[in-house]
Amino acid sequence: MVKTFFVFITHLFLFCGKANCQSYLNGDFRKANYTTNGYKYCVYDFSVDGNGIKAKFFSKDAYSRYLSWKMNRQILLVTVSAFSNSWNFDAIPVGLCLDDGYVVNRVLSENMDGMVVVYNSGEIIVADLGKQVSIKTDSGTVALSVKYSYLDRYKFLKWGQDNKLTLFQTQLVYSAERELNFTNLRYGQKRERRFLAICKKGNISHHVIVDAPDQLELNLSAYYAKATLEYGGFEVSSILNLETGGRNILYVYNGAYLKDIAPNRRSEEAKIEKSTNLLVYYKE
């Protein structure tokens, strides 16, 4: 069955349709295919409130660490997330990066306002570096200007080290806390996109990976992704752009095994064995 709807949002007329929905793990992991204004969007939805579904990020030596870590865990999705600073095998993520409290990169990227913080519990928090970032310390909550103050940046990294957190930077393409979003829908080259959206549905927290295989500008693709998610009943808090370059990989659980979606079969670099970083969703 295919459901459709029409909606007028700002100056774009949007048409969304949904088909081919699958549900696993008692509905805690769902997959659905959508078409928005003629473009494909595949949504991988994880309900992350108290059901054992968690996120894990490997910033370097990703594949070897992933292999030893994944034992006795049910892997649901694996993809590349952070942008790398080179094509070399030992490349590290662009921008500030910690891996379980270890400093991987302390050089801030001025062009990426999304700070993804992955807690040991598997929870993900997204901070907008264009604004002050609040952290909890023994002396109370502290607001830090991570992007504009070297001292605050040091304090932020020290907080991450002390708490053995994992964090990385990427592009924050939508935030519900911003007054303006999508001011230039034609920003960014036309290419395949993949997004991480932090959402709510009812009172339940959801992490959603949105795969957008069609060639679109960054902001326009993100704009359509948000409309797709809202059509699916999500209240969207933030949307982050994930890497889909030469090492573009995507593995997704299909109810029986982890299937290689192989979004970039023609690239010799698009192999999980060559991935410089990995974002993993799993169930313990």
KOLTITOR-999428 format. One record per residue (C-alpha): z, x, y; residue in three letters. Coordinates in steps of 0.001 Angstrom, whole numbers, padded with zeros to 6 digits, always signed. Each point is the difference from the previous one (the first is absolute). Layout:
REM KOLTITOR-999428
ZXYALA;...
END
This chain:
REM KOLTITOR-999428
+000000+000000+000000MET;-000884+001289+003464VAL;+002004-000976+003078LYS;-001408+000401+003495THR;+001118-000417+003565PHE;-001277+000357+003543PHE;+002117+001209+002907VAL;-000647+001129+003563PHE;+002103+003055+000885ILE;-000456+001451+003517THR;-003758+000463+000322HIS;-001034+000197-003671LEU;-000886-002888-002267PHE;+001380+000818-003455LEU;-000938-001410-003374PHE;+002237+000847-002981CYS;-000422-000849-003654GLY;+002123+000859-003047LYS;-000852+000324-003688ALA;+000986+001882-003165ASN;+003780+000173+000313CYS;+002048+001713-002722GLN;+003787+000100-000349SER;+002192+002423-001949TYR;+003719+000728-000497LEU;+001023-003626+000534ASN;-001936-000125+003263GLY;+001563+003100+001544ASP;-003392+001746-000049PHE;-003081-001978+000971ARG;-003655+000838+000552LYS;-002453-002178+001911ALA;-003538+000393+001270ASN;-000931-001381+003415TYR;-003084-000174+002155THR;+000511+000041+003775THR;-003066-000424+002189ASN;-002098+001138-002956GLY;+002036+003169-000676TYR;+001969+000647-003178LYS;+003762+000485+000015TYR;+001998+000603-003180CYS;+003726-000538+000441VAL;+002615+001644-002238TYR;+003296-001713+000765ASP;+003412+001350-001033PHE;+003126-002079+000432SER;+002641+002672+000607VAL;+003319-001837+000293ASP;+002359+000863-002843GLY;-002456-000121-002896ASN;-000365+003718-000728GLY;-003406+000478+001672ILE;+000140+003122+002152LYS;-002178+002468+001907ALA;-000195+003771-000443LYS;-001936+002587+002033PHE;-000982+003492-001140PHE;-001021+002221+002912SER;-001172+003127-001884LYS;-000643+001130-003580ASP;-000454-003729-000353ALA;-001639-000389-003396TYR;+002178+002431-001932SER;+003158-001471+001501ARG;-001266-003531-000654TYR;-000621+000789-003682LEU;+003527+001277-000604SER;+001609-002769+002087TRP;-001799-003059-001399LYS;+001601+000101-003446MET;+001891-003228-000854ASN;-001341-001713+003130ARG;-002599-002768+000128GLN;-002641+001171+002469ILE;-001652-002847+001892LEU;-002155+001718+002627LEU;-000904+003552+001011VAL;-001980+000965+003092THR;-000317+002731+002616VAL;+001791-000868+003232SER;+000510+002831+002490ALA;-002801+001944+001685PHE;-000174+003660-001089SER;-000267+003050+002253ASN;-002775+001614-002060SER;-002257-000401-003048TRP;+001955+002637-001917ASN;+001930-000895-003119PHE;+003258+000995+001671ASP;-000622-002099+003146ALA;+002962-001791+001552ILE;+000165-003280+001936PRO;-000962-000008+003669VAL;+003000-000609+002272GLY;+003727-000082-000645LEU;+000774-000058-003694CYS;+003103+000242-002164LEU;+000073-000210-003788ASP;+003439-000934-001384ASP;+001536+001742+002992GLY;-002174+003124-000236TYR;-002007+000785+003145VAL;-003714+000054-000883VAL;-001380-000178+003555ASN;+001997+000064+003239ARG;-003065-000180+002293VAL;-000350-003462+001557LEU;-003443-001624+000137SER;-000459-001422+003502GLU;-002729-002379-001208ASN;+001972-001890-002651MET;+002835-002313+001056ASP;+000922-001261-003455GLY;+003038+001608-001624MET;+000484-001089-003606VAL;+003528+000567-001311VAL;+000445-000310-003769VAL;+003625-000291-001040TYR;+001327+001116-003390ASN;+000472-003686-000808SER;-003791-000473+000216GLY;+000284-001943+003245GLU;-002562+000757+002728ILE;+000738-000216+003713ILE;-002726+000412+002629VAL;+000791+001383+003454ALA;-002253-000005+003059ASP;+000119+003496+001489LEU;-001329-001382+003248GLY;+003476-001493+000431LYS;+003523+001223-000655GLN;+000960+000302-003654VAL;+003477-001163-000992SER;+001887+001852-002723ILE;+003446-000617-001463LYS;+002468+002874+000093THR;+003716+000395-000735ASP;+000662-000514+003711SER;-002130-003147+000244GLY;-003614-000920+000762THR;-001934+002543+002069VAL;-003335-000622+001766ALA;-002357+002995-000063LEU;-003217+000667+001877SER;-001623+001856-002901VAL;-003465+000257+001525LYS;+000986+001179+003466TYR;+003197+002056-000457SER;+000182+003229-002003TYR;+003781-000360-000275LEU;-000253-003570-001274ASP;-002695+001066-002460ARG;+002345+002681-001353TYR;+002794-002575-000333LYS;-002339-002380-001815PHE;-001100+002636-002518LEU;+003600+001136-000474LYS;+000990-003621-000708TRP;-002773-000205-002606GLY;+001068+003284-001576GLN;+003657-000979-000168ASP;-000854-003308-001658ASN;-002681+001494-002296LYS;-002617-002402+001317LEU;-003758+000054-000413THR;-002169-000688+003028LEU;-003550+000476+001250PHE;-002152-000903+003002GLN;-003109-002154+000072THR;-001794-002388+002357GLN;+001929-003142+000915LEU;-002839-002448+000570VAL;+002161-003086+000493TYR;+003647-000621+000919SER;+001580-003384+000655ALA;+002279+001735+002515GLU;-002880+001106+002227ARG;-001092-002145+002895GLU;-003663+000870-000611LEU;-001878+000689-003239ASN;-003688+000403-000792PHE;-000975+000571+003644THR;-003265+001615-001124ASN;-001271-001512-003231LEU;-002890+002479-000163ARG;+002307+003035-000086TYR;-000624+002354-002936GLY;-003036+000880-002067GLN;-001353-002473-002512LYS;+001381+000825-003438ARG;+001997-001325-002926GLU;+003671-000620+000837ARG;+003316-000422-001762ARG;+003153-001276+001652PHE;+003709-000264-000717LEU;+001486-003160+001480ALA;+003720-000715+000270ILE;+000461-003756-000131CYS;+002264-002960-000671LYS;-000755-003147-001930LYS;+002793-002466+000437GLY;+003099+002171-000061ASN;-001445+002514-002471ILE;-001188+003482+000999SER;-003456+001028-001181HIS;-001984+003226+000035HIS;-003721-000690-000153VAL;-002794+002478-000642ILE;-003214-001417+001436VAL;-003207+001568-001306ASP;-002940-000537+002354ALA;-003104+001541-001643PRO;-002581-001110+002569ASP;-001119+002208+002878GLN;+001838-001098+003153LEU;+001589+001543+003078GLU;+003707+000767-000428LEU;+001393-002619+002388ASN;-002428-002721-001048LEU;+000764+000536-003676SER;+003743-000050+000740ALA;-000441-003146+002102TYR;-001734-001748-002895TYR;+002664+001320-002391ALA;+002737-001582+002111LYS;-001869-003319+000090ALA;-000430+000204-003786THR;+003702+000601-000526LEU;+000979-002846+002305GLU;-002345-002302-001882TYR;+001840+001107-003142GLY;+003286-001166+001519GLY;+001398+003350+001124PHE;+001843+000685+003223GLU;-001294+003465+000903VAL;+002389+002524+001541SER;-002184+003111-000011SER;-003284+001338-001361ILE;-000609+003689-000666LEU;-003293+001755-000672ASN;-000155+002025-003227LEU;-002336+002868-000843GLU;-003298-000943-001692THR;-001904+003265+000475GLY;-001385+002347-002615GLY;+003073-000328-002226ARG;-000098-003780+000045ASN;+001643-001238-003199ILE;+001520-003287-001084LEU;+001632-000855-003333TYR;+001352-003512-000588VAL;+001885-001616-002877TYR;-002083-002766-001611ASN;+002604-001512-002315GLY;-000685+002472-002810ALA;-000533+003455+001510TYR;-000528+001893+003253LEU;-003682-000489+000818LYS;-002005+002523+002022ASP;-001698-002085+002706ILE;-002002+003139+000920ALA;-000956-000950+003577PRO;-001830+003316+000474ASN;-001554+000918-003368ARG;-002610+002283+001559ARG;+002515+002422+001488SER;+001178+002894-002155GLU;+003156+000043+002114GLU;+000845-003650-000733ALA;+002062+000762-003072LYS;+003717-000572-000326ILE;+000362+003547-001330GLU;-001182+001301+003391LYS;+002072-002323+002173SER;+001983+001827+002664THR;+002422-002946+000424ASN;+000690-003260-001803LEU;+001637-003319+000838LEU;+001264-001753-003127VAL;+001346-003492-000621TYR;+001958-000370-003210TYR;+002661-001985-001827LYS;+003069+001568-001573GLU;
END
